[in-house]
Every structure is written in C-alpha cells, then in structure tokens.
Amino acid sequence: MTGRLAFVESPVQLLNVLEWAHARGRGPAPAAAPAPAPPAGADRAPGPDAARASAPVPDSGTGPGTGSASASGPGTASGPGTAFAPASGPGTSPAASAPEPGQGRDAVPAASDDLAIVVLSPSDPMSRGQLRRMAQLARDEGFDVHWQEARAGRGALVRTLRELGGPLRAAERVIVGDPFSRYVQLLLTLFGPRHVTVVDDGTATMEFAAQLAGGERLVRWHRKGDLGPRELLLAPVTSLARRRLAPGPHRTVEIFTSLPVQAPPGTEVTENAYAWTRSRFGPPALTGGADLVGTSLVETGVVDAEHYLRVVGQLARTHGATRYFAHRRETPEKLHRIAVETGLQVVRPELPLELIARRGPVGATIVSFPSTVVHTLPLALAGTGVKVAVCEIAPEWLKATASPRAQGFLAGVVGTASGADRLTPRGGSAADRLEFG
C-alpha cells in the first residue's frame, strides 16, 4: 500500500488535514496532551489559562521560537494571539528561504503507509508565522511535515517540482487544501493521483463544489469573470486540473468539509465536525464579553473600507466588544485605524481561530462577518455556551468594482450558517443599527 501526501498553503488547510486524519482513525499521538504555555515570543499559541500578550515572531525562517518584539500603542491586546503590530517585512530575506529545523531541502518525505504533509510556504509573513505554529502542532501529533519554500525566488518552482515528483508519483491519495491554487493545479496536471481529497480552505470550498458540479472553470468567487493575460496563459493548466479534481472511472474524489456543499455525483462528501480540535483543546474560559472577528473583504476588493470601519465600530458599541481578531490578510494600516477609531484591542491570532477560541479565554458572544468561521466556530465550540453571530453584508457596502457574484455568494454563506444567529442591517446606512434578525 502506498501512502498519503497532503499539500497545504494556509494554517486552516493544515488544521483541516489534521481533522481529516483524525476522522480517518489517525488519533493524536499518545503524548499529545496540551503542553504548558511557552514563554512570550515562543512559536506556540497560549493554553487556556494563559491570558497574555505574546510577542510577534519575525519571519526569520529559522523555526519556532526564534524571535520576539513588543507591540505597543493602540490595539495592544492581552489575550490568545499576537498583539497588533505592523508586519515585519515581506519574508524574502535570505534567512526566510532556509528550511525548517530537521527538514532539509532534500528531505521531502517519501510516501509511505502514513500521512506526510508538505507545506507550500506562502510569501506573506502572517500566514508563514501561523503555518510554522501549525506545523509544530502537526509534528507534536507525530506527523511528518516538510516545509517547502515553493515561492523563494527564481528557480523555486522547478526545484519544488523536482523534489515533489517522486513522492507524488508514489502517493495513493493526495490531499489538497486549495483547489484554486495555481501551484496545486500545476502539480495535479503533472501527476494525476488515483484518489483526491479536498479539505476546507474557507468558504471557497462551497464555490469549488458548485463549479465542479456545473462543469465550470475554477475561479475564486471574488474575482471577475473576464480572463486576463495571466489567466489565459494558465487556462490549459486550470482546465486539466479541474478534470483531475473530478471523479471518474480511474479516480475517486472526496470533499472533507464543515460547509454545506453541492458536490457532483460520484463525489464522497465527509463531514468535518472538528472532533480533533474538541478532543485536543478546551473547553475555554469565557470572558463574559464579546469578541469581533475580522475579515479580508476590504483587502479582496469586495467591501468599501469606510463602510467596513463604521460597521465595526457600531458592532463594538452594540455588543460591548473589547477585542478584534484580525484576519491574517488584513493590512496593518486598516488594523491601526480600527484600534484608534474604535478602541478595540486588535489581536493577530497565532493559530486558526477555531483553536484560539477553543483554548480560550474567549467572549461569551463572537460576532463575525460572512466567513468560514460562522460555520466552523459553532462546531469547534459546541457545548461551551459561546454564541456565534454573523453580520450580513448590505448591498450598499459593496464596492462598485466588486464581482457581480459577491452579494449572492456572501448571502449564501450567511443563509447556510445554521449554527449562528443573524445580524441584519436595518435601514440604508452602514451606520444604522444591526439587530438580530
């Protein structure tokens, strides 16, 4: 029997690979009990009793626990994550290209009868920092994790393909977290696995399943439909990858998800109930207040920044929120404005929010904009008494340049979030009241 090979590019993808392995019967390692919280600045998230501000870890590329810095000024938080501070560089220094400790460039894990995980490292520092912490959690669980600098300058693509070719050819099953990733699509066109599993990388899973069922080309929901020069050049790759991600006579496809999906016939849909997260961490201590969850809808060009900032302030006042958990793609400039204009403590989570919330402490109410967490947090926090609420996006908050599909997609995310209460804007202004609807 040949093995299973997972490719991940975000912290959430890696979390869901661990959930998939747990659901398949691969439980935590015997010594996997939660460890005491490390000192401030270490590359691990705090435990449930560690309400502290941990220092941002520079993206030095040298592995966990290599750096520390202090966060000061408005928005410095005391809680489970990294207090807000401007990001430190693009992660392109020579040190940032170094392999992870114990994972040399030639140490790509060979496929075996177990699961090997390859991190196709992104470029932005926040994603890299969270991924390093998640990679360490996976190693603590006994998994073989290889850190691949897939975007580290010229020659990285060729080097990555050369190093991953053998393991890919030998793998019986390939697990991917982002079927829209050009990197993953290219790998799938070169090496077609017999069995494919797609795990969640956010609400994009819903769009992926719908496009696969409809025989459509794979395109992210927030992008406009017109093909630019780059998309035209990569169209053959995308087309072949879509076929490699579809079930057929010689290929099985599984979607492992916590989201409602409409998959094509022949696709196996397996529920992700966050059983590993619930068995491994928590239950959390509750602060009694409310926490807000940020979104990158401004950064992706969907929602107008001024509307967004006004609504964040309104939500904070209405629900008595004190903390704002930032999305890893939110810009430092936007987060600084939120901290200054609303008085919220802006926290950069060190791990996916499902783990941060499960470890605690966390607010008795969590308010989010339409995103994956309005589906995942009710599962991860089941039985804890935490209430999750989702704020709908009013049409007038959208930018004129937003994709025509944006409003319908966001409405679908809200409408299918059965475990969350709904907050509906009343009136025509972004500053109007937001009430439970």
N, C-alpha and C positions, 0 to 999 in steps of 0.2 A: 504494500500500500504506500503510495506516495503521499506527500504532505499537503499542508495548507499554508498559503502565503498571503499576508494582508498588506495592503498599501494604504497608508494614511497620510493626510496632509494638514489635518487640523486636530486640536485637542478633543473635540466632540467625536470625531471619527474614531480616534483611538479608544475613547471611553466606550463607544458602542461596539468595537471589536471585542473588548473585554466582556461586555454584556452578552455578545453572541457566543463567545467561548463558554461562558457560564451557563447559558441556556442549552448548550450542546453537551453539558455534563462535565466541562472542564472547570471545576470549582477553584476557589482560592487555594494557594499553597498552604500547607499545614501551619506555617509560622506567619500567617498573613494578618494576625490581629493588629488593629491600629496602633502605630508606634507613637510614643510621646512626641509632642510638637517640637520641632527643631528650633535652634536659636534663630532670632531675627536675621533675615538675609539668607537663610538656607533655602535650598531649592525645593522645599516641600511646603504644602499648604498646612495651615494650623489645624489642630484637632478640635473637638467640640468645646473644650474648656479653655481654648487659647484665644481670648478676645484681645487681639493686639494688632498693631500696625506692623506689617512686615516690609522690609526694605525692597525696592525694586532690584532685580538681579540683572546686571548688564549682560547683553548677549555676547559673551566672550567666546562662546563655543567650547569652553573647557569643561562643561558638565555642571552638575548640581553643586550649589553652594560655593560658587566662585567669586561672587561679588556682592557688594552692598552699597546702598546710597540712601540718603534720607529724603523723605518727601516733606515739604513744608509749605506753608501758605494755605489759602482757602482750599478746602476739599480734602485735607489730610484726614484719613479715616482711621478709626480704631476698630478693626473687625477682620473677618476672614478673607484676606486678599492683600493686594498691594495697594497702598495708599497712592492716590493720583500724583504723578509727576510726569513731566514731558518725556516722551520716549527717547532713548539714548541711541541715536544713530540707526542707519539702515541695515545693520547686520552684515556688512560687506567687507569688514576688515579681514586681514589675513587670518587672525585667530578665529574668526567666525566660520572659516572653512574647515577648521580642524574636526576630526571625527570625535564621536562621543568616547568617553573613557571605556576602554576594553572593547571598542568597536572600530577596528582599523578599517581603512578603505577597502582592504581585500577580505573583510570579514563578513561579507554578505552571507546570511545563514542559508545553508543548503536545505532544500525541502526535506522534511522527514515525516514521521507519522504524527508529529505535533504541529503546533501553530507557530510560525515565525512572522514577526511584524517588521515591516520596513517603513521607516518614516521618511517620506519625500519632503525634506525640510523646506518650508516656505521662506520668504525673504523678510517679512515684517517682524520686528523684534518681539512684539507682544505675543504673536502666535508661536514663535520659537520658544519663548520662555515657558508658556503653558505646556507646549509639547514636551519640553525637557522634563517637566514635573510629571506629566502623564507617562512618559517613557519610563521614568524611575518607578512609578507605581506598577507598571506592567512588569518590570523586571522583578520587583518585590513579589509579584504573584507567580514568578517562575517562568515567565515568557522570555523568549529570545528576541531582543529588539535591536535592530540595526539602524543607525542614524545615517541617512544618505544625503549628502549635500548636492541635491539634484539641480540647484539653481545657482551654484557658486561659480559664476563667471564663465568664460569661454571654455569649451570642452566638457562642461558638466553633463550635458545631455548625452554625448557619445560615451563618456565614462560610465554614466549611470546605466545606459542600455547594455554596455559590455558586462558590467558587474551583475546585472539582474537577469541576463539572458538565460544562464544555466538554471538558477532556481525557478524561474518562470516556466521553463520547458518541463521541469520535473514536477511541478506542482499539480496535484489533482484538483484542488479547489483554490481559486483566487478570491479574496475578499477585498472590496474597494469601498471607500467612503464617499467618493465624489465622482459619479459617472460623467459629470460635465467637465472635469479636469482634462485639459489638453494632454497633460503628462500621462494620465491613466489611459486616455483614449489611444495615445500613441503606443503604449505598452501592449494594450489589448489588440491592436492591429498587427503587431509583430508576433505576438504569442497568444493564440486563442485557447483559453483553458476549457476543459470539459465541464466544469462546474463553477458558477459565478455566484457570489453573494454580494449584495449591495447593502451596506449599513447606512443609517441616517447620518447626514451632514446638514441637519436643519430641515426646514420646510421644503427645500429643493427636492427632497425625495418624492413629495406629492406630485410635483411637476414632472419629474423623471418618469414616474409610473404612468402618468397620463399620456405623456409623449410617446412612451414605448407602446402603450396600448393602441394609440392612434396612428402608429407608424410615422410619426413626425420626426424631424431632425431635432437633435438635442440642443436646446438653447436655454439659458437661465431666464427665469421669469421676468427679472427686472430689466432685461436688455430688449432693445427694439428689434423688430423683426428683420430689418434691412441687413443684408450681408455686406460688411466692409471688406477691404482688400485682404486683411488677415484671415477673416472668416472664409472668404472664397478660396484662399490658398489651402486652408486646412479642411475644407469641405469633404474631400475624399477620406481623410482620416476619421472625421466625425461620422460619416456615413457607414464606414466599415465597423467602427467601434459600436455604433448603435446595433448593428447586426450581431456583433459578438456579445452584446448585453441582452439579447433577446433569446427566449427559449426556442429550442429546435430539436431536430432528430438526434443530434450529437451533443447537445448542451442543455444543462439544467440551470435555471436562474432562480435564486431566492432573494427576496427583499425582506430584510430584518428591520422592523420599524416600529416606532411607537405612534405613528401617524396614520390617519385613515387614507388608504391608497386605493386606486382603481387599477389594478395590475392586469396585464393581458393574460389570456388563457394559457395555461401551462406554467405560469409563474407561481412559485411557492411563496406565500406571504407568512412570515413568522412574527409573532408579537414580541416586541421588546418591552417588558414590564419593569425594567430597571431593578431586577432581582439581585444582581451583584452589588449594585450601589446600596440597596437597602440592607443586605446581609453584611456588608463590609463596614458601613459607617452609620453613626447616629444611634438613636434619634437625637435631633438637635435641641438645644435650649432655645426657648423663644424669648425675644426681647419685649414683646407686647406691642411694639410699634409697627410701622410699615416700612418696607423696602421697595424701591423702584428698580426696574430692570431696563437698562438702556438698549438701544437698537442702532444699527448702522444704516437705517433707511435714508438718513441725510447723506451719508457718505456714498451710497449707491445711486444717488440722484433721484430718489423716489419722492421724498418728503422735503418741503421747504424748511430751511433751518430756523427761520424766525417763528414759524408756526410751531415747530417742534419744541423750541425753548419755552415758548409761552405755555404750552400744554404740560411740559414737565413741571413748571412752577405751579400750575393750577392743581395738578395731581398731588404734588407735595403738600400744598396747603390743605386740600380737601381731606387727604387721608393721613395727615400727620407723619409723613415720611421723613426720615432723617438720613438715609443712605441711598446712593445711586450706584448700582452695579453696572459698570461700563462694559459695553461690547468691545471685544478686542480690536475691532477695526475703527472705533470712534477716534477722531483726531484729538490731539492734546488741546488745540485751540477751542474746540467745541466743549470739551470737558471743563476747561478753565472757566468758560462763560457760565456753564451750569453751576459750578461751585460758587462763583462770585455772585451770580444773579439770583440763585435760589437758596443759598445757604446749605445745600445738601453736601454731605460728605461723599465725595466721589471715590469709589473703590475699584481698582483694577483687579479682578479675581485672578488668583494664581492657578486655578483649575477650572474646568467647566462648572457652570453654575449649579448643576444638579449635585455635584459633590460638595461644593461650598455650602449650599443650603442644607444638605443632609448632615454635614458636620456641625454647622451652626457656629455661633448663635445666629438666628435669623428672625426676621419680623413675623408677627402673627399673620400679617397680610403681605402678599407680594403682588405688586401691580406691574404689569408688563404691557408693552405694545405688541402687535401681532408678530409672533416669532415662535420658534420651536418650543421654547420653554413653557408656553401656555399649554402645551400637550405633555411635556416631559416632567415638569415640576410636580403636577398632581400625582404622577406615578411614583416619582422618587420620594415624595413627602407623604405618601399615603399613611394614614393613621397617626400623623403628628399633630393634627389640629390646625395646620397652616392653611389659610385660604389664599387661592390664586385668582387674580382678576386680570382681565385683558381689556385694554382701551382700544376701541375701534378707531380706525383712521377715517376721518371725514374727507369727502372728495375735495373740498377746498384746501386741504393741507398739502395735496399733491403738487409737485412742480409741473409746469407746462411741458417740460421735456420728459416726464416720466413715461414709461412704457404703457401703451393702451391696456395691457393685461394687468397692470399693477393693482387697480382697485378691486377687480374681481378676485384676483389671487389672494390679496390680503383679507378680503371679506370671507373667503373660503377658509383661511387659517383660523379666523375668529369663530365662524359658524360651526366648525367641526371640533372645537375645543370643548368637549363635553365636561371636562373636569374643572373648568374655570368659569367664574362669574364674568358677566359682560358689563363694561362701562361704555355708555353710549353718549356721544356729544349731543347736547340739547341746544338748538339754535344754529346760526350760521357762522359764528365766530369761533376761532380756535381758542379764544379766551373764555368762552362760555362754560357753563357748568358741565361736569362729566359725572353722570349718575349711573347707578346700577340699572341695567336695562333687562 
